[in-house]
Amino acid sequence: MRAVSKALCAIASAAALVAGPVAASASAAAGSPQTRAGDAPAGFNYGTDSWPVTGAGSAPYHEPVTGGSYGGYIGMAGNWARMEGCDTGNFLAWSTANSAQANVNYTKYHIGIGTGVYWYMGGPGVDPHWNGTAAEASKWGAVQAARALSAMKSRTVTYPVVWADIEIPGIEPAPDNGWNTVYSSPCGERAVGGFISVSVDRAEFNGFASYITTHSKYKVGVYSAASIWTSIFGTGTASQIPNTYEWTYLPETSNLSAAPVGWCLRGTSTCAQFFGGQSRSSKYALMWQWSGGGGVTNGHGDFDQIDIARLK
C-alpha cells in the first residue's frame, strides 16, 4: 500500500477513533453515495484494506460508504522498515475491527474472503547484507517471507494468497524502498548507489515467493501497478509473472459513486490495469484497489474490488 496515503490514513483513523464509532459512521453516511444492493457481477465482492474504514453496520456487515456485502479485508502483516527497527517508515497498517468483520461475514454468512495479508517489501538496496548478488537478494526475500509467515500466526487469516507489496512510496528511510537504489544501511536514509539490476530485483521476489510456497500452505501474489512494476523490473523476462496472482492499484478514483462493476468503474470505460504480462481477463487477476490509495484520497480509506470466483 502506498505509504504516503497510509500516513494520511493513520491521521484520519486516529480522528475517527477520537470521534467515536457513532460519529464516524454518521460522517460516512453523510458523504456517501446512495447505498447499492451489492457488487456485480456475481463472483465479485467489495472490500477494504489497511487502515480502519468505519461504517460497516452490524452483522452481516456491509461495505462502508458504497453499500453491498463486505467481502473482505486485507491488512499489513509487516513492514521491512519496522522489521529493521527504523525510526521512519515503520508504520503497520492494520485494522482489528475490519478483520473481525470480514471474518464474521466469511465464516458465519459465507460472504467474501475473510482476512488476507500483505508484506510491505524492502528491495535489495535496503538489505543489511547487500553485496550486489542475486544469491543475497534471494536470501533477503526469504528473510522477509519468514517474518511475514511468523506475523500471520497472530492473525486469523482466511485468504490463501500472501501479497508481496512492491512499490515506490516516496518516503524515508528509502523513497524507492530499495528497489532501484542502494542505501548506506537499511535505516540510513542516504543513497550510496543508483543502480540495481532487474535480475537482482527479480531474485529477491523469487526468494520471497519460494519461501512462502515451500514453508506454508499459502499462494503468492503481488500488489503493484504497471508503471511501478516496469520501473523496477523493466519490460523483459524479469518483469513477466504469468502465473502469479495480482492486485493492482491503477487506475484509481476519489469518486466512490463510481464503485466498480466487474473490472471497470461504474458508468465509465476506466478499467483495472494489471502488469507483468497479465490483463484483467487473466485467471490470476484477483483484486483492484480502486480508491483510497496514494495521491487520490476519498475521505474514508482504501476500497477494493475482489474477484472471489477466480480463486475458488
DRENFIBA-830774 format. One line per field, with one value per residue (C-alpha): residue number from 0; x, y, z. Coordinates in Angstrom, 3 decimals, always signed. Each point is the difference from the previous one (the first is absolute). Example, Ala and Ser with C-alpha at 12.3 -4.5 7.8 and 13.67 -1.06 7.14 Angstrom:
<nodes>
num c(0/1)
X c(+12.300/+1.370)
Y c(-4.500/+3.440)
Z c(+7.800/-0.660)
</nodes>
This chain:
<nodes>
num c(0/1/2/3/4/5/6/7/8/9/10/11/12/13/14/15/16/17/18/19/20/21/22/23/24/25/26/27/28/29/30/31/32/33/34/35/36/37/38/39/40/41/42/43/44/45/46/47/48/49/50/51/52/53/54/55/56/57/58/59/60/61/62/63/64/65/66/67/68/69/70/71/72/73/74/75/76/77/78/79/80/81/82/83/84/85/86/87/88/89/90/91/92/93/94/95/96/97/98/99/100/101/102/103/104/105/106/107/108/109/110/111/112/113/114/115/116/117/118/119/120/121/122/123/124/125/126/127/128/129/130/131/132/133/134/135/136/137/138/139/140/141/142/143/144/145/146/147/148/149/150/151/152/153/154/155/156/157/158/159/160/161/162/163/164/165/166/167/168/169/170/171/172/173/174/175/176/177/178/179/180/181/182/183/184/185/186/187/188/189/190/191/192/193/194/195/196/197/198/199/200/201/202/203/204/205/206/207/208/209/210/211/212/213/214/215/216/217/218/219/220/221/222/223/224/225/226/227/228/229/230/231/232/233/234/235/236/237/238/239/240/241/242/243/244/245/246/247/248/249/250/251/252/253/254/255/256/257/258/259/260/261/262/263/264/265/266/267/268/269/270/271/272/273/274/275/276/277/278/279/280/281/282/283/284/285/286/287/288/289/290/291/292/293/294/295/296/297/298/299/300/301/302/303/304/305/306/307/308/309/310/311)
X c(+0.000/+1.389/+1.529/-0.742/-3.707/+0.517/+1.432/-3.051/-2.292/+1.671/-0.939/-3.546/-0.341/+1.110/-2.539/-2.755/+0.916/-0.150/-3.376/-1.279/-1.635/-3.451/+1.329/+2.322/-2.818/-2.277/+2.688/+0.486/-3.712/-0.233/+2.559/-1.082/-1.467/-3.313/+0.310/+0.098/-1.430/+3.458/+2.996/-0.365/+0.239/-0.339/+3.368/+1.226/-0.043/+1.071/+2.520/+2.417/+3.652/+2.556/-1.165/-3.460/-3.031/-3.084/-3.695/-0.459/-3.085/-0.942/+0.353/-0.204/+2.227/-0.293/+2.643/+0.469/-1.197/-0.749/-2.346/-0.250/+1.453/+3.341/+2.061/+3.394/+2.808/+3.708/+2.415/+3.726/+1.688/+3.272/+2.345/+3.698/+0.829/-1.804/+1.818/+3.347/-0.890/+0.001/-1.234/-1.785/-2.332/-0.720/-3.816/-2.257/-3.233/-2.396/-3.639/-1.019/-3.635/-0.150/+1.762/-2.531/-2.927/+1.311/+0.582/-3.522/-1.444/+2.199/-0.432/-3.595/-1.694/+2.232/+0.702/+3.283/+3.544/+0.382/+3.456/+3.091/+3.436/+2.848/+3.656/+1.425/+3.240/+3.395/+2.079/+3.625/+1.294/-1.147/+1.304/+2.377/+2.219/-0.090/+2.849/-1.523/-0.633/-3.189/+0.738/-0.009/-3.118/-1.782/+0.983/-1.313/-3.310/-0.179/+0.739/-2.959/-2.236/+0.902/-0.905/-3.298/-0.957/+1.026/-2.133/-2.982/-0.064/-1.512/-2.728/-3.020/+0.848/-2.554/+1.093/+2.495/+2.163/+2.826/+0.640/+3.451/-0.474/+2.494/-0.130/+1.933/-1.511/+1.961/+0.674/+2.960/+1.996/+0.183/-2.258/+0.133/+0.007/+3.410/-1.153/+2.059/+2.430/+2.529/-0.006/+2.777/-1.983/-3.641/-0.926/+2.835/-2.054/+3.115/+0.341/+3.402/-0.836/-2.418/-0.433/-1.321/-0.379/-3.413/+1.407/+0.953/-3.418/-1.673/+2.209/-1.325/-3.617/+0.689/+1.586/-3.053/-2.415/+1.968/+0.187/-3.744/-0.997/+2.509/-0.595/-3.764/-3.298/-0.293/+0.259/+1.876/-1.303/+1.349/-1.495/+1.372/-0.864/+1.194/+2.055/+1.713/+0.567/+1.830/+2.062/+1.347/+0.018/+0.168/-1.937/+1.999/-0.034/+0.558/-3.293/-2.175/-2.166/-2.589/-0.822/-0.007/-3.115/-0.351/-1.552/+0.243/-0.519/-0.413/-2.022/-1.612/-2.665/-1.194/-3.589/-1.554/-3.217/+1.956/+0.474/+0.959/-2.156/+2.364/+3.368/-1.274/-1.170/-3.757/-1.202/+3.487/+2.477/+2.673/+1.065/+2.561/+3.500/+2.101/+3.721/+2.814/-1.578/-3.507/-3.345/-3.323/-1.070/+2.779/-1.054/+2.729/-1.469/-1.692/-0.299/-0.089/+0.495/-2.171/-0.156/+1.857/+3.566/+2.930/-0.735/-3.755/-1.824/-3.726/-0.398/-0.666/+2.765/+1.083/-2.694/+0.469/-1.703/+0.558/-0.593/-1.180/-0.801/+3.474/+1.576/-2.767)
Y c(+0.000/+3.353/+1.422/+3.701/-0.753/-2.304/+2.831/+2.108/-2.917/-0.451/+3.596/-0.489/-3.269/+1.635/+2.770/-2.546/-1.798/+3.270/+0.830/-3.472/-2.638/+1.622/+3.382/-1.570/-2.063/+3.010/+1.978/-2.782/-0.204/+3.735/-0.082/-3.275/-0.802/-1.827/-3.456/-2.724/-3.479/-1.450/-0.551/-1.420/-2.216/-3.198/-1.154/+3.480/+1.631/+3.388/+0.183/+2.315/-0.127/+1.360/+2.748/-0.177/+0.943/+0.626/-0.396/-3.741/-0.184/-3.238/-3.616/-0.972/+2.977/+2.198/+1.839/+3.440/+2.973/-1.821/-2.653/-3.653/-2.902/+0.489/-2.508/+0.107/+1.803/-0.040/+1.303/+0.489/-2.964/+1.887/+2.587/-0.307/+3.349/-1.062/-3.341/+1.834/+2.365/+3.190/+3.243/+0.989/-1.947/-2.556/+0.137/-3.052/+0.452/-2.389/+0.131/-2.547/+1.071/-0.357/-3.362/-1.291/+1.279/-1.636/-3.278/-0.042/+0.532/-2.761/-2.640/+0.600/+1.376/-1.460/+3.422/+0.960/-0.991/+0.938/+1.371/+0.072/+1.501/+1.720/+0.596/+3.460/-1.018/+1.623/-0.502/-1.149/+3.520/-0.069/-3.496/+0.307/-2.590/+1.527/-1.186/+0.426/-3.684/-1.767/-2.654/+2.553/+1.684/-3.355/-0.494/+3.461/-0.865/-3.228/+1.845/+2.284/-2.917/-1.760/+3.079/+0.287/-3.577/+0.518/+3.140/-1.807/-2.429/+2.720/+0.791/-1.962/-0.202/-1.743/+1.100/-2.371/+2.650/+1.875/+3.274/+1.458/+3.777/+1.327/+3.754/+3.267/+1.913/+3.235/+0.114/-0.539/-2.004/-1.081/+1.869/-2.911/-2.682/-1.077/-1.421/+2.315/+1.621/-1.352/+1.684/+0.362/-2.197/-1.101/+3.027/+2.263/+2.221/+0.639/-1.349/-1.435/-1.624/+0.748/-3.280/-3.446/-2.450/-1.400/-3.498/+0.807/+1.526/-3.062/-2.336/+1.644/-0.442/-3.607/-0.609/+1.420/-2.042/-3.230/+0.276/+0.607/-2.937/-2.469/+0.912/+0.447/-0.867/+3.491/+1.201/+3.165/+3.176/+3.474/+3.395/+2.566/+1.980/-0.137/+3.209/-0.937/-3.597/+0.935/+2.670/-2.750/-3.147/+1.494/-1.429/-3.159/-3.496/+1.183/+1.900/-2.917/-1.687/-1.935/-2.457/+2.373/+1.472/+3.753/+2.891/+3.312/+3.553/+1.764/+1.733/+1.553/+2.568/+2.085/-0.368/-2.738/+0.213/-1.618/-3.264/-2.666/-2.405/-2.853/+1.510/+3.411/+3.087/+0.362/+2.042/+0.399/-1.731/+0.229/-3.525/-1.765/-0.226/-2.980/-0.524/-2.477/-1.253/-0.451/+1.644/+0.078/-3.098/-2.040/-2.588/+1.399/+3.534/-0.020/+3.459/+3.709/+2.776/+2.464/+2.853/+1.326/-0.761/+2.367/+3.474/-0.453/+0.225/-0.448/+0.970/-3.546/-2.517/-2.662/-1.736/-3.188/-2.124/-3.726/-2.784/-2.733/-2.560/-0.258/-1.510/-2.458)
Z c(+0.000/-0.934/+3.123/-0.516/+0.075/+2.948/+2.067/-0.823/+0.793/+3.371/+0.894/-1.265/+1.903/+3.222/-0.522/-0.575/+3.216/+1.942/-1.530/+0.863/-2.177/-0.031/-1.094/-2.560/-1.481/-0.155/-1.776/-2.519/-0.666/-0.508/-2.800/-1.516/-3.389/-0.072/+1.540/-2.628/+0.206/-0.522/-2.201/-3.492/-1.901/+2.036/+1.311/+0.965/+3.434/+1.288/+2.845/+1.798/+0.945/+2.443/+2.383/+1.614/-2.086/+2.127/-0.788/-0.621/+2.225/+1.764/-1.110/-2.756/-0.663/-3.073/-1.990/+1.553/-2.066/-3.263/+1.398/-0.924/+1.979/+1.711/-1.941/+1.631/+1.777/-0.901/+2.624/+0.398/+1.661/+0.235/-1.417/-0.840/+1.690/+3.164/-0.103/-0.187/+2.857/-2.081/+1.551/-3.219/-2.261/+2.725/-0.139/+0.278/-1.947/+1.710/+1.160/+2.612/-0.380/-3.793/+0.149/+2.547/-2.067/-3.170/+1.812/+1.459/-3.471/-1.397/+2.704/+1.097/-3.112/-2.738/-1.478/-1.612/+0.950/+3.664/+0.814/-2.199/+0.620/-1.792/+0.811/-0.771/-1.704/+0.092/-3.134/-0.285/+0.644/+3.636/+0.703/+2.991/-1.713/-3.496/-2.213/-3.437/-0.681/-0.949/+2.623/+2.820/-1.380/+0.037/+3.644/+0.854/-1.643/+1.996/+3.262/-0.602/-0.950/+3.239/+1.999/-1.858/+0.828/+3.615/+0.294/-1.520/+2.920/+2.177/-2.562/-1.173/-3.694/-2.208/-3.481/-1.665/-1.711/+1.748/-1.816/-0.618/+0.062/-2.566/-0.422/-0.038/+2.928/-0.093/+3.765/+2.328/+0.790/-3.657/-2.469/-2.467/+2.732/-1.280/-3.320/-2.213/+2.441/+2.497/+3.419/+2.566/+2.378/+0.229/+2.106/-1.137/-2.333/-2.130/-3.535/-0.864/-3.326/-2.794/-1.842/+0.844/-2.859/-0.823/+0.471/+3.602/+0.683/-1.477/+2.041/+3.155/-1.015/-0.992/+3.402/+1.754/-2.109/+0.308/+3.781/+0.364/-2.201/+1.476/+3.651/+0.053/-1.658/-1.466/-3.584/-1.015/-1.580/-0.774/+0.812/-2.449/-3.131/-3.593/+0.106/+3.269/-1.032/-3.205/+1.791/+2.262/-2.141/-3.499/-2.926/-0.711/+1.412/+3.589/-0.126/-1.061/+2.669/-2.022/+2.805/+2.967/+1.597/-0.351/+1.863/-1.862/+1.199/-3.344/-1.165/+3.055/+0.805/+2.923/-1.219/+2.124/-2.012/-2.839/+1.937/-2.554/-1.905/-0.756/-0.881/-1.170/+1.876/-0.129/-2.972/-1.497/-2.275/+2.709/+0.901/+2.175/-1.478/+0.979/-0.614/-0.585/-3.217/+1.414/-0.726/+1.799/-1.953/+1.619/+2.558/+2.274/+0.072/+3.402/+1.534/-0.795/+2.533/-1.920/+2.516/+3.008/-1.007/-0.352/-1.259/-0.533/+3.319/+0.550/+3.657/+1.221/-0.803/-2.462/-2.070/-2.003/-2.621/+0.577/-2.492/+2.343/-2.665/-1.544/+3.098/+0.908)
</nodes>
